[in-house]
Amino acid sequence: MNTVIRPELVLLAVAFLWGINPPIMKVGLISLPPLSYNAVRMMIALVCAIVVLLISKQYRPVEKRDIFKILKVSIFGFFVFQFFFTLGIQRTSAGNASLILGMLPVWVAILNRVFKLEEVLSKSVIIGIGMSFAGILLIVLGSDREMSFSSEHMMGVLLLSAAQIGYAYYTIFSKELTAHYSYYQTTTLIVLVNMILFALIAMPELIEVDWRKTSEGAWLSAAYSGIFAMCIGNFLWIWGVSLLGSATASLYNNLSPVFAIVVGYLLLDEPFGLLQLVGAAIVFWGLCLTRKPNKNSKEIL
């Protein structure tokens, strides 16, 4: 399959897959403890990634000089995000979580400036980052998600902030790996490292879980999250970042809550008010400002 497609459309699809992932994950977390659930979905994601990599025939031997780079991106980026996200999401309010997760473009911009990896951000991208966060704020204010600054929620805020810094690191430095390896192989290697780490950390939980009592819904939840959100989503995310750059691509992450509230409205009869509509429009407007005529279309497989 040699389909030529624009990266903007691919990242829209990623935002949708990630937007509906949290409520699906909650189904699995009813039956499984968090670390065990993450280990299972990563195992599923790894199997899926290996299959796609074999089909793509885009594997090449890993050079010794790149092993440290892979470990660095896997541990300080993807693992930090997954680990602290799992711990933080349970320790703060839904409103706080939405706002912090909307900070990804900001952290990407900050880390790019610190490491001096990408060119100086254009005025349109800076405005787009500001509008994206403002849109997320309006979405939260227009929903029934609680925002809280009490001390009991601050640990969750700190953990989620650490998670977002980790994901910003992953977003930026995964682009470096795609210069030598396909985005299929890059994702497979990162998921492999993380699956091993989570399996080791979750080993006591994994042994204690009564897998015979694990519900069908939990398995389906882990399957969706592993195959679509983690495996396919990260294939496409790394591909989009390699073409658009981390700063612009990270703005698409903030479309996830937009898709989440739309799906919630259509399927779960959740409220969709004026503030949420305005917030979603502002997020999209911010993205439109960052678009510029280019030929960033590429074969996806």
Sequence and secondary structure as in RCSB ss.txt:
>XXXX:A:sequence
MNTVIRPELVLLAVAFLWGINPPIMKVGLISLPPLSYNAVRMMIALVCAIVVLLISKQYRPVEKRDIFKILKVSI
FGFFVFQFFFTLGIQRTSAGNASLILGMLPVWVAILNRVFKLEEVLSKSVIIGIGMSFAGILLIVLGSDREMSFS
SEHMMGVLLLSAAQIGYAYYTIFSKELTAHYSYYQTTTLIVLVNMILFALIAMPELIEVDWRKTSEGAWLSAAYS
GIFAMCIGNFLWIWGVSLLGSATASLYNNLSPVFAIVVGYLLLDEPFGLLQLVGAAIVFWGLCLTRKPNKNSKEI
L
>XXXX:A:secstr
   EE HHHHHHHHHHHHHSHHHHHHHHHHHS HHHHHHHHHHHHHHHHHHHHHHHT      HHHHHHHHHIII
IIIIHHHHHHHHHTTSS HHHHHHHHTTHHHHHHHHHHHHT S    HHHHHHHHHHHHHHHHHHHTSS     S
HHHHHHHHHHHHHHHHHHHHHHHHHHHTTTS HHHHHHHHHHHHHHHHHHHTHHHHHH  GGG  HHHHHHHHHI
IIIIIIIHHHHHHHHHHHH HHHHHHGGGGHHHHHHHHHHHHH     HHHHHHHHHHHHHHHHH       EE 
 
